[in-house]
Amino acid sequence: MKKEEKGISRRRFLTGSAAIALSGLLTKKVFSQAKDSPPLKKGTRLILLGTGGGPRPNKMRTQSSWVVLVNEVPYVVDCGEGVSRQLVFANVPLRNLRYIFITHHHSDHNLDYGNLMYNAWVSGFKGRIDTYGPPPLEKMTQLYFEMNAYDINIRIPDEGRPLLTPMIFAHELSKDGVVMQNESVKVTAALVNHPPVEPSFIHKPSLTRLMARIPNADRLVEHIVASHTTHIDVGKVAKAAGVKTLVLTHFVPSDDPSLTDEIWIEGARTHFDGKIIAGKDLMEI
């Protein structure tokens, strides 16, 4: 693995929604494609792959992940469980994977980090994947390949696949500012107390119902309230940031059917009068 900078706490890294500056896009092809790939589409798209918060799987929302496509090159942010399958549902070819960003090391943000790289490889990826995130990203990357070495080493000669580990370059981040830049995209990071991709949203009245459903709920609720932004306060954050459109994601609780889009939006509307979108899995913006 290629080692970069070190020294940041694993709970202090954020690649925020406002951190990706997608300006001055070039029209030329930046990355080579497989011969059978369709022509690159110019422009920028955002797809919310998973909008749920928390480690427990549920039927309503997939764990945290989203992808920005710039000229059809995917920049994946966070790898909650199911990210590979969600990319397939979103018609984003796994073999086109080039960049992965991990905001922090909670399992609902990194559980399928290694699996995403592996699945890109078995889907025909050939090239280079750069990953970015706080320590111990490099060690996590190495340990994943050690855990799966038996399978990987069988598939290389048996299926004629290229070596996987030399394709992966893990970059550990130690400070805020610009963390990655190419001809089309510049990504900056900010340091915060608890790093969600965007502010995470909780609906306080529904936490009582959450406590009744799961064990150790009192400690969990304490963490949720201390580390996330309420659906009302997020409007304050958006207003202070001067954004025109607020996209809500990373919902907690993520599996309460009584929480409608209108409830989330109404709370955010208290302090923000711009456009508000209640995110859903596989929503494209």
C-alpha positions as CSV (number, residue, x, y, z in Angstrom):
1,M,0.0,0.0,0.0
2,K,1.1,3.6,-0.6
3,K,1.3,5.4,2.7
4,E,0.4,9.1,3.0
5,E,0.1,11.4,6.0
6,K,-0.6,10.1,9.5
7,G,-1.7,11.4,12.9
8,I,-5.4,12.3,12.7
9,S,-8.0,10.9,15.2
10,R,-10.3,8.4,13.5
11,R,-13.3,10.5,14.7
12,R,-12.1,13.8,13.3
13,F,-12.4,13.4,9.5
14,L,-15.1,14.7,7.3
15,T,-15.6,14.8,3.6
16,G,-18.7,16.9,3.6
17,S,-21.4,17.5,1.0
18,A,-19.9,20.9,0.5
19,A,-16.3,19.6,0.4
20,I,-16.4,18.4,-3.2
21,A,-15.8,21.3,-5.6
22,L,-16.9,20.3,-9.0
23,S,-16.0,23.3,-11.1
24,G,-14.2,23.7,-14.3
25,L,-15.0,20.2,-15.6
26,L,-13.0,19.2,-18.6
27,T,-14.7,17.7,-21.5
28,K,-11.9,15.2,-22.4
29,K,-11.8,11.7,-21.0
30,V,-9.7,11.6,-17.9
31,F,-9.7,7.9,-17.3
32,S,-9.4,5.0,-19.8
33,Q,-12.4,2.6,-20.0
34,A,-12.9,-1.0,-20.9
35,K,-13.4,-1.5,-24.6
36,D,-17.0,-2.5,-24.1
37,S,-17.9,0.5,-22.0
38,P,-20.4,3.0,-23.3
39,P,-19.1,6.6,-24.2
40,L,-18.6,8.8,-21.1
41,K,-21.4,11.1,-20.2
42,K,-20.3,14.6,-19.6
43,G,-21.4,16.4,-16.4
44,T,-21.9,15.7,-12.7
45,R,-24.5,13.5,-11.0
46,L,-25.0,12.7,-7.3
47,I,-26.7,9.4,-6.3
48,L,-27.6,8.6,-2.7
49,L,-26.8,4.9,-2.4
50,G,-27.7,4.5,1.2
51,T,-29.4,7.1,3.5
52,G,-29.8,5.2,6.7
53,G,-27.8,5.8,9.9
54,G,-26.7,3.2,12.4
55,P,-25.2,-0.4,12.2
56,R,-28.5,-2.4,12.4
57,P,-29.7,-3.7,9.0
58,N,-33.3,-2.9,8.2
59,K,-35.9,-3.1,5.4
60,M,-36.3,0.6,4.8
61,R,-32.8,2.1,4.2
62,T,-29.4,0.9,3.3
63,Q,-26.4,2.1,5.3
64,S,-24.5,5.3,4.5
65,S,-23.0,5.7,1.1
66,W,-23.2,8.0,-1.9
67,V,-21.5,8.5,-5.2
68,V,-20.6,11.6,-7.3
69,L,-20.2,10.8,-11.0
70,V,-18.1,13.2,-12.9
71,N,-18.0,12.4,-16.6
72,E,-19.2,8.9,-15.4
73,V,-16.1,8.4,-13.2
74,P,-17.5,7.4,-9.7
75,Y,-16.2,9.0,-6.5
76,V,-17.7,6.9,-3.7
77,V,-18.1,8.4,-0.3
78,D,-18.5,5.9,2.5
79,C,-19.1,2.2,2.2
80,G,-21.9,1.1,4.5
81,E,-23.1,-2.5,4.1
82,G,-24.5,-3.1,0.6
83,V,-22.7,-0.4,-1.3
84,S,-21.6,-2.7,-4.1
85,R,-25.1,-3.9,-4.8
86,Q,-26.5,-0.3,-4.6
87,L,-24.0,0.8,-7.2
88,V,-25.2,-2.0,-9.5
89,F,-28.8,-0.9,-8.9
90,A,-27.8,2.6,-9.8
91,N,-26.2,1.3,-13.1
92,V,-22.7,2.4,-12.0
93,P,-20.3,-0.3,-13.4
94,L,-18.1,-1.5,-10.5
95,R,-15.2,-1.9,-13.0
96,N,-15.2,1.9,-13.3
97,L,-14.3,2.4,-9.6
98,R,-11.4,4.8,-9.1
99,Y,-11.8,6.7,-5.8
100,I,-13.2,5.8,-2.4
101,F,-13.5,8.2,0.5
102,I,-14.2,7.1,4.1
103,T,-15.4,9.8,6.4
104,H,-14.9,8.0,9.7
105,H,-14.6,4.5,11.1
106,H,-18.1,3.6,12.2
107,S,-19.3,0.4,10.7
108,D,-22.3,1.9,8.9
109,H,-19.7,4.0,7.0
110,N,-16.9,1.5,6.3
111,L,-18.3,-2.1,6.7
112,D,-18.1,-2.8,2.9
113,Y,-14.9,-0.8,2.2
114,G,-12.8,-3.9,1.4
115,N,-15.7,-5.7,-0.3
116,L,-16.3,-2.8,-2.7
117,M,-12.7,-3.0,-3.9
118,Y,-12.9,-6.8,-4.2
119,N,-16.2,-6.7,-6.1
120,A,-14.8,-4.1,-8.5
121,W,-11.9,-6.5,-9.1
122,V,-14.1,-9.6,-9.8
123,S,-16.2,-7.3,-12.1
124,G,-13.3,-6.7,-14.4
125,F,-11.6,-3.7,-12.9
126,K,-8.1,-3.2,-14.2
127,G,-6.2,-0.1,-13.2
128,R,-5.7,1.9,-9.9
129,I,-8.0,2.6,-7.0
130,D,-7.1,5.4,-4.5
131,T,-8.8,5.4,-1.1
132,Y,-8.8,8.2,1.4
133,G,-9.7,8.4,5.1
134,P,-8.4,8.6,8.6
135,P,-6.1,6.1,10.3
136,P,-6.0,3.1,10.5
137,L,-7.2,3.0,6.8
138,E,-3.9,1.6,5.6
139,K,-3.9,-1.2,8.2
140,M,-7.6,-1.9,7.5
141,T,-6.8,-2.3,3.8
142,Q,-3.9,-4.7,4.4
143,L,-5.9,-6.8,6.9
144,Y,-8.8,-7.1,4.4
145,F,-6.5,-8.5,1.8
146,E,-4.8,-10.8,4.3
147,M,-8.3,-12.1,5.4
148,N,-9.2,-12.9,1.8
149,A,-5.8,-14.0,0.5
150,Y,-6.8,-17.6,0.0
151,D,-9.6,-16.7,-2.3
152,I,-7.7,-14.0,-4.1
153,N,-4.7,-16.2,-4.7
154,I,-6.8,-18.9,-6.2
155,R,-8.7,-16.6,-8.6
156,I,-5.6,-15.0,-10.0
157,P,-4.2,-18.1,-11.8
158,D,-7.5,-20.0,-12.1
159,E,-9.5,-17.1,-13.6
160,G,-6.6,-15.2,-15.2
161,R,-7.1,-12.1,-13.0
162,P,-4.4,-9.5,-12.4
163,L,-2.8,-9.0,-9.0
164,L,-5.2,-7.0,-6.8
165,T,-3.2,-5.5,-4.0
166,P,-0.8,-3.5,-6.3
167,M,-3.8,-1.7,-7.7
168,I,-4.9,-0.3,-4.3
169,F,-3.3,2.9,-2.8
170,A,-4.5,3.8,0.6
171,H,-4.0,7.5,1.7
172,E,-4.3,8.3,5.4
173,L,-5.2,11.9,6.1
174,S,-3.8,14.0,8.9
175,K,-5.2,17.5,8.4
176,D,-8.0,19.4,6.8
177,G,-7.8,21.1,3.5
178,V,-7.4,19.7,0.0
179,V,-7.0,15.9,0.2
180,M,-7.3,15.0,-3.5
181,Q,-7.3,16.8,-6.8
182,N,-7.2,15.8,-10.4
183,E,-8.1,17.6,-13.7
184,S,-11.8,17.4,-13.0
185,V,-12.4,17.3,-9.2
186,K,-11.0,18.8,-6.1
187,V,-11.9,17.3,-2.7
188,T,-11.4,19.1,0.6
189,A,-11.9,17.8,4.2
190,A,-12.9,19.6,7.4
191,L,-12.3,18.4,10.9
192,V,-15.3,18.1,13.2
193,N,-16.3,16.5,16.5
194,H,-18.3,13.7,15.0
195,P,-17.9,13.2,11.3
196,P,-21.0,12.3,9.3
197,V,-20.8,12.7,5.5
198,E,-23.4,15.5,5.9
199,P,-25.0,16.4,9.2
200,S,-26.8,13.3,10.4
201,F,-30.5,13.7,11.2
202,I,-32.4,12.4,14.2
203,H,-36.1,12.8,15.1
204,K,-36.1,13.1,18.9
205,P,-39.8,12.2,19.5
206,S,-39.2,8.8,17.8
207,L,-36.2,7.9,20.0
208,T,-38.7,6.7,22.7
209,R,-40.0,4.1,20.2
210,L,-36.4,3.2,19.3
211,M,-35.6,2.6,23.0
212,A,-38.5,0.1,23.3
213,R,-37.2,-2.0,20.3
214,I,-33.6,-2.6,21.0
215,P,-31.3,-3.5,23.9
216,N,-28.8,-1.1,25.5
217,A,-31.0,1.7,24.0
218,D,-30.3,4.2,26.8
219,R,-26.5,4.4,25.9
220,L,-27.3,4.3,22.2
221,V,-29.7,7.2,22.4
222,E,-27.1,9.2,24.5
223,H,-24.6,8.7,21.7
224,I,-27.2,9.6,19.0
225,V,-28.2,12.9,20.6
226,A,-24.6,13.9,21.4
227,S,-23.1,13.1,18.0
228,H,-25.8,14.0,15.4
229,T,-27.8,17.0,14.3
230,T,-31.6,17.1,14.9
231,H,-33.9,17.5,12.0
232,I,-34.6,21.0,13.2
233,D,-31.0,22.1,13.9
234,V,-29.9,20.9,10.4
235,G,-31.8,23.9,9.0
236,K,-29.6,26.2,11.1
237,V,-26.5,24.5,9.7
238,A,-27.6,24.9,6.1
239,K,-28.5,28.5,6.6
240,A,-25.2,29.3,8.2
241,A,-23.4,27.6,5.3
242,G,-25.3,29.6,2.7
243,V,-26.4,26.6,0.7
244,K,-29.3,26.8,-1.8
245,T,-30.4,23.1,-1.6
246,L,-30.3,21.0,1.5
247,V,-30.3,17.2,1.0
248,L,-31.2,15.2,4.0
249,T,-29.5,11.8,4.5
250,H,-28.1,9.5,7.2
251,F,-31.5,9.3,9.0
252,V,-31.8,8.1,12.6
253,P,-34.0,6.2,13.3
254,S,-33.7,4.7,9.8
255,D,-36.5,2.0,10.2
256,D,-39.5,3.9,11.6
257,P,-42.3,3.9,9.0
258,S,-44.1,6.7,10.8
259,L,-41.4,9.2,9.9
260,T,-42.5,10.7,6.6
261,D,-40.6,12.9,4.3
262,E,-42.8,15.8,5.4
263,I,-41.8,15.3,9.0
264,W,-38.1,15.6,8.2
265,I,-38.6,18.5,5.8
266,E,-40.9,20.4,8.2
267,G,-38.3,20.3,10.9
268,A,-35.5,21.5,8.7
269,R,-37.8,24.2,7.3
270,T,-37.9,25.9,10.8
271,H,-34.6,27.7,10.1
272,F,-34.0,27.2,6.3
273,D,-36.1,28.6,3.5
274,G,-34.2,27.1,0.5
275,K,-34.9,23.9,-1.3
276,I,-35.0,20.8,0.9
277,I,-34.8,17.2,-0.4
278,A,-35.5,14.2,1.9
279,G,-33.1,11.7,0.5
280,K,-34.0,8.1,-0.4
281,D,-31.9,5.2,-1.4
282,L,-30.9,5.3,-5.1
283,M,-32.2,8.9,-5.5
284,E,-30.3,10.8,-8.1
285,I,-29.8,14.5,-7.8
